[in-house]
Amino acid sequence: MIQKFLTKYGLAAHVLCVCAFPVFFIARPVSDGMLPLLWLSLLVFEFMFMLPSVRGGETLADARCRVLRKLLWDPLFYVGAAVILLAAAQWLNSGCGLVYLTDADVWQMSKPGVSWLPFSVEPTAALSRLSVFVSCWAVALALRDAMSKASKRLLLQIMSLVSGCFAIYAVTLACLKSEPFAGMACGEGMSALGAFCGFWLLVAMGVFADALERARRSAGALFVFGVAGNLAGMLFFANVLTAVVYAALTVILVFYWLIYLAPHVPQHTRLKLFMASLLMFAAAVLSLAYLWPDNPLTHKINTALPIDAHLTDLMATKNVRSQAAVRIWEDYPWTGVGADGFRHFVGLVINPKDWGLIMDNKPYVYNDWLQALCEYGVLGSGLLLAAAVMMAVPVGYRARIAMLFGTGDENDGRVYLLRISPVVFCGVLALLMCLLESFISNPLRAPGCLLSWTCVTASLSAFLPAQGRAAGKT
């Protein structure tokens, strides 16, 4: 009995611990506090091999052999291992510092211990980033090769609740003027909390629709904490542009709920859902516009006005940061300057007159893709892109199967977006929004956002048909 319980929930519980851990440190600098992820990830690998999910008709030994076989045939295993080796080399070869060259009257970074190996400046930042990469690797492999669909659904539900509860906690502290959340709510410094809440807001809307369709009692908690909680966190902590986009998508997805759920739930349930959604939006608008006029969202909107001047300033700092990142990358093209290296090298490559444009949020390029190229070079950024594509390919492949052959369930015959699971529709929307935001900000630099993106990407294929026959046609 205990073994059955552990094979069903043990691995999912460990993956949940890995995904939820960075949430509670999201207000810290990205280079701090991530070492426990390394040990949690090792426990994920242990459970993956010792107590994986057992399918019907399998013994535990059969399940172990199946997981090992799938793992050895999974290209993500080898690409992820290469990323880990690169990050480990940067950590082991870290410890550079600024040196002054008197003959040239310039400052430059000292050489690493082994000049031809990948390196980084700070060992702490390199070790934290290594821990994050190991955790992403472990979570992706566990979800792809060892966990059942039921475990993945449960993981997404609990993560939606965890993110929503943390958002409510952060909003409460921001209202009480408690730091760092009060400063983050007012837009002081780069904060990933808004992107994190916006991401899980969209995922939670899909998970909630799935739970309501299946008449699960967890649907009410998912609406209150997963949807409403993350909506509040997004409005408080996201920047103005992303807050407007996420708010618009939330309104659109409410109408998607009502249309998708029409064949699955009674009319009175849909009416209650519409009224609850209307009440949620009304409470948000009334609170922000009338009951609390000096709220953080209003403060950020006023700061961004006039919008043309705000965009001009934003583009100016983005251009300086992007040009600096490219100049750093040109000096270290293959493996970059290591975790958090942009912070240390940017002062060596920019003009003194531009220094004021990067004094705020100095560690960030405002572009995740360009920052990865700067800090991990062509080799590291190429491996990271390959890993992301490998996780996304099963989703695209199965989505095409659903388009060509149908889904083989009660949604068969409906238009495509209403045929696939709401978990997939809203999950893909959340993934795309995070990727788009990464071109103007650095959400994926935060461990919580990167692990969340990995978790959702590796989970979505389970909610789509695996082959044409599974969809009901040959």
Phi, psi and omega in degrees: 000314178296319180296320179297318179296317182291322179291335180275321188238346186298309181295318179299321180295321180290321176296321177299318179298320180294316183289326184275335184305311183294342180301319185279358177238019187289342178274354180273164170300148187294346182266004185247145164075013185262357183302321178303337177300328181297315181286323176298323180293323177297324176293325176299314179297322179298312180292328180299321182270329185270317185224064177286170176296132182259126179277167178299132180084000179260151165265171179297322178296319177298319181296320178297316179296319179298315180296317180296319180295316179295322181295317182290336178265359182273116180296336179296331178300316184281321177294317177298321178297324178293321176298318179297318179297319178297313180295323178294321178296320177298321179291313183292335182254030184264174178113033177278166179205164179287137175229147181256127178264107186292326183290327180261352181056046179221158172261144173209166181277138179292160180285147176289174182300317176243108192294333186267357179264156172303148184217170171215168184276307185255125177298323182297312180296320181294320179292320178297316179293323174300317179298320180294317180296319178298319180294319177298319178299312181296315181296315181297316181293320179297317181289323182284322194242348189225351185249146180278169178297320180298321179293321179294319178298316179296320179299314180295322178296313183291321178295325176297320179289318180298314180296319179294318179295320178293324177298317178297318178299314181293320178297318179299314179293324177296321178295330179273010178063030180270133179272151007272000188291327179296317177292321178297322180294329180272005177082021179275105181089162179287124180234130177270356185295322178296316177296321179297312180294320177297319178300309183285341172298312180293318178297317181297327179294324175289318180295320178297314179298322177296317180293321179292321177299322182269007176057045178270144181290345179287351185299320181297316179294323178295324179291313185291311186267312183293315183271300184295320180296313179291330176297315178298316179297320179296315180296326182283318195248349178280156174287169190300313185297310181291328177297318179296316182294314180295321178296318178296318178295325178297316178298315180298319182290335174296317177292326174299317175309306187298323180284314183296319186279355184307315180280352191252334183232156179297160182296323181293330176293318178294325177294317177298320179297316179297317181293321178295321178293319179297319178295321179297314180293320180296320179296320179294314182293313181296320180294317183283326186269328189238310185286334184218072187294336180262037182285164183300324181295316177297319178300316181291325177295315179297324178294327183278356180264143354290146190295325181293321177293321178297315180293324178297315178296319180297315180294327179296312180290326177296318181296317179296315181294317181295316179296322178295318179297320179294319179296321177295317181297323180298331178279335181224069193288330190274314183236004173071194185250014173087171182302130179063020183288331181302321180304320186275331184266341187297325180293344181272348187240347182266159175287143180304329181291340180267359185300325180296338181281345181240003180301321174277130177061049183301329183287354191249140176272345188066031175196108184299322183293316180290326178292322176297320178296320180293317188267341181234000175069186180296320182295308183293314180293326176295319178294319179296319178295319178298320178296318179296319179295320180296325177288328183278334185302313179301326179294313179296320180296313181287329175296324177293321176300316179297327179288319185278321189247352185086183183250352177069021178229194184293347178273354181301136179098345177280169176299158193302313184293339175264353180275321182280162182297143175298335175298318180290313183300308182288327178295315178296321178299318178296318179297315180294320179298319179295319179294319178296319179296332182291348176278340181241358182209195180228055181295322184285353175286335178283129181305321180298318180290318181295317178293322178296317179298317179296315181301312184290317181299317182285346183265330195296328183298335180294339182263015177233155180296141184278333180203169184302319179296325179295336178274357175104003180223157177266000000 
